[in-house]
Amino acid sequence: MNQFNRAVLEFEKFTEIASNAGRTLCLVGKQYKPQALSKVEELKQKITPLLPFEEDEMQA
């Protein structure tokens, strides 16, 4: 019986861990990651020099 109880507790612990991981993935994917991408794009625009080159001239 003791072995059964430990197995049930372990299963419940894994269920809780998986649930918390799911919440974290959802939050990161919907909130933090888009915010981080916006910041990267914003900073990228600031450091990219504005040069008057045409696309064809850059490839030559």
Stockholm file with secondary structure:
# STOCKHOLM 1.0

chainA/1-60         MNQFNRAVLEFEKFTEIASNAGRTLCLVGKQYKPQALSKVEELKQKITPLLPFEEDEMQA
#=GR chainA/1-60 SS CHHHHHHHHHHHHHHHHHHHHHHHHHHIIIIIHHHHHHHHHHHHHHHSCCCCCCHHHHHC
#=GC SS_cons        CHHHHHHHHHHHHHHHHHHHHHHHHHHIIIIIHHHHHHHHHHHHHHHSCCCCCCHHHHHC
//
